[in-house]
Amino acid sequence: MYPKGLLASRFTNKSKMKRVFNTKEQLHHAYILEGSESQLPKLLEFIKDLFNFPSGHADVFIHTADMFGVEDAQILISKNSQNAVHGGEKIIISTLRSISHQAQNNLLKTLEEPSLGTYIFLISPSASIFLPTIRSRVHVLESFSDGEVDIASEVGGKKKSSGDSSVDGMGDGMNTVSI
């Protein structure tokens, strides 16, 4: 079992990670996790631990698409608008390798303001496949599959400015953290 907040297989500072993600309230509403579909079990374990969701929980929706298109975006938007089955939080996870510009435009409002208690995780090989407008609405966790962690305590809830040393200095408003 992974400690709360474990998003990778090994960490350079486990106690810092526990402080970052030890409560649901510290989570941002949307993340891009750079990695592959093989990282899904780690994310599910994190969700199971943090939300006390049993395996196969009805409020955890998993969607997979090689090429994420408009229809895929509509599915996620629809899931966002539905009430949680058990009346609490719901988790939307999508693994994708590429995403169309139109699908991203369709997701903008949902990623900016998901319904209350909804957390969205997009797993992709690189955050660079997303438009800057998408990246500015989410926290980007780089090198999700590498296993090394260098994470700022603000990742759990506060957005950082692009001038902060814990944020990737790309200057495009991305909220980026290396893990």
C-alpha positions as CSV (number, residue, x, y, z in Angstrom):
1,M,0.0,0.0,0.0
2,Y,1.3,3.5,-0.9
3,P,1.3,6.3,1.7
4,K,-1.2,9.1,1.1
5,G,0.0,11.2,-1.8
6,L,2.3,8.6,-3.4
7,L,2.2,9.3,-7.1
8,A,5.4,7.5,-8.0
9,S,7.2,4.4,-7.0
10,R,10.0,6.0,-4.9
11,F,10.5,9.4,-3.4
12,T,13.4,11.4,-2.3
13,N,11.4,13.0,0.5
14,K,8.4,10.9,1.6
15,S,7.5,13.0,4.6
16,K,7.2,16.1,2.3
17,M,4.8,14.2,0.0
18,K,2.7,13.1,3.0
19,R,2.4,16.8,4.0
20,V,1.5,17.8,0.4
21,F,-1.3,15.4,-0.2
22,N,-2.5,14.3,3.2
23,T,-6.0,15.6,2.8
24,K,-8.5,15.9,-0.1
25,E,-8.8,19.6,0.6
26,Q,-5.2,20.1,-0.5
27,L,-5.8,18.7,-4.0
28,H,-6.1,20.9,-7.0
29,H,-9.2,20.2,-9.1
30,A,-7.3,19.1,-12.2
31,Y,-4.0,17.6,-13.0
32,I,-2.0,16.5,-16.1
33,L,0.3,13.6,-15.1
34,E,3.1,13.1,-17.5
35,G,3.5,9.3,-17.9
36,S,1.8,6.4,-19.5
37,E,-1.3,4.2,-18.9
38,S,1.0,1.9,-16.9
39,Q,0.9,4.6,-14.1
40,L,-2.8,4.1,-13.6
41,P,-2.5,1.6,-10.8
42,K,-0.4,4.0,-8.8
43,L,-2.9,6.8,-9.3
44,L,-5.8,4.4,-8.3
45,E,-3.9,3.4,-5.1
46,F,-3.4,7.1,-4.3
47,I,-7.2,7.7,-4.8
48,K,-8.1,4.7,-2.8
49,D,-6.0,5.8,0.1
50,L,-6.9,9.5,0.1
51,F,-10.6,9.2,-0.6
52,N,-11.1,5.8,1.2
53,F,-12.6,4.5,-2.0
54,P,-12.7,0.7,-2.3
55,S,-11.4,-0.8,-5.6
56,G,-13.9,-0.5,-8.3
57,H,-15.7,2.4,-6.6
58,A,-18.6,3.7,-8.7
59,D,-17.4,7.3,-8.4
60,V,-14.1,6.7,-10.1
61,F,-14.5,6.9,-13.9
62,I,-11.6,5.8,-16.1
63,H,-11.5,6.6,-19.7
64,T,-8.8,5.6,-22.2
65,A,-8.2,7.0,-25.7
66,D,-5.2,6.9,-27.9
67,M,-6.5,9.9,-29.9
68,F,-8.7,12.0,-27.5
69,G,-11.3,13.7,-29.7
70,V,-14.5,15.7,-29.4
71,E,-16.6,12.6,-28.5
72,D,-14.2,11.7,-25.7
73,A,-14.4,15.3,-24.4
74,Q,-18.2,15.1,-24.4
75,I,-18.0,11.9,-22.3
76,L,-15.8,13.6,-19.7
77,I,-18.0,16.7,-19.7
78,S,-21.1,14.5,-19.2
79,K,-19.4,12.6,-16.3
80,N,-18.5,15.9,-14.7
81,S,-22.1,17.1,-14.8
82,Q,-23.5,13.9,-13.2
83,N,-23.9,13.6,-9.4
84,A,-21.6,11.3,-7.5
85,V,-23.3,7.9,-7.1
86,H,-22.5,7.8,-3.4
87,G,-23.1,11.5,-2.8
88,G,-19.5,12.5,-2.2
89,E,-16.5,13.2,-4.4
90,K,-16.0,11.8,-7.9
91,I,-12.8,11.2,-9.8
92,I,-12.4,11.4,-13.6
93,I,-9.3,9.8,-15.0
94,S,-8.4,9.8,-18.7
95,T,-5.3,8.3,-20.2
96,L,-4.5,9.6,-23.7
97,R,-1.6,9.8,-26.1
98,S,-2.8,12.7,-28.2
99,I,-5.7,15.2,-28.1
100,S,-7.3,17.3,-30.7
101,H,-7.5,21.1,-30.4
102,Q,-11.3,21.0,-30.6
103,A,-11.5,18.4,-27.8
104,Q,-9.3,20.7,-25.7
105,N,-11.4,23.7,-26.4
106,N,-14.5,21.7,-25.4
107,L,-12.8,20.8,-22.1
108,L,-11.8,24.3,-21.1
109,K,-14.8,25.2,-18.9
110,T,-14.8,21.8,-17.3
111,L,-11.1,22.0,-16.4
112,E,-11.5,25.5,-15.2
113,E,-14.6,24.9,-13.0
114,P,-15.4,21.2,-12.5
115,S,-18.5,20.4,-10.5
116,L,-18.1,20.5,-6.8
117,G,-16.1,17.5,-5.4
118,T,-14.8,16.5,-8.8
119,Y,-11.1,15.8,-9.4
120,I,-9.8,15.3,-12.9
121,F,-6.5,13.5,-13.8
122,L,-5.3,13.4,-17.4
123,I,-2.4,11.0,-17.9
124,S,-0.4,11.7,-21.1
125,P,3.1,11.2,-22.3
126,S,3.8,14.9,-22.2
127,A,2.1,18.1,-21.1
128,S,3.3,19.7,-24.3
129,I,0.5,18.1,-26.3
130,F,-2.0,20.3,-24.5
131,L,-2.8,23.9,-25.4
132,P,-1.4,26.6,-23.1
133,T,-5.0,27.5,-22.1
134,I,-5.4,23.9,-20.8
135,R,-2.1,23.8,-19.1
136,S,-2.9,27.1,-17.3
137,R,-6.0,25.5,-15.7
138,V,-4.4,22.4,-14.3
139,H,-1.3,21.4,-12.2
140,V,1.2,19.6,-14.4
141,L,3.1,16.8,-12.6
142,E,6.2,16.1,-14.8
143,S,8.0,12.8,-15.0
144,F,5.2,10.9,-13.3
145,S,6.8,7.6,-14.3
146,D,10.4,8.5,-13.3
147,G,9.8,8.0,-9.6
148,E,12.1,10.9,-8.4
149,V,10.3,13.7,-6.5
150,D,11.1,17.3,-6.2
151,I,7.7,18.8,-5.3
152,A,6.7,22.1,-3.7
153,S,4.3,22.0,-0.8
154,E,2.0,24.4,-2.7
155,V,1.1,21.7,-5.3
156,G,-1.7,20.5,-3.0
157,G,-3.8,23.6,-3.3
158,K,-2.2,27.0,-4.2
159,K,-1.3,28.0,-7.7
160,K,2.2,29.3,-8.1
161,S,3.3,32.0,-10.4
162,S,5.5,31.1,-13.3
163,G,8.3,33.1,-11.7
164,D,8.5,30.8,-8.7
165,S,11.5,28.4,-8.6
166,S,9.2,25.4,-8.0
167,V,7.4,26.0,-11.2
168,D,8.7,25.2,-14.6
169,G,10.1,28.4,-16.0
170,M,8.4,28.1,-19.4
171,G,6.6,31.4,-18.9
172,D,3.3,30.2,-20.2
173,G,1.4,30.2,-16.9
174,M,1.7,26.4,-16.4
175,N,1.5,25.1,-12.9
176,T,4.3,22.6,-13.3
177,V,6.0,20.4,-10.7
178,S,8.5,17.7,-11.2
179,I,7.9,14.4,-9.5
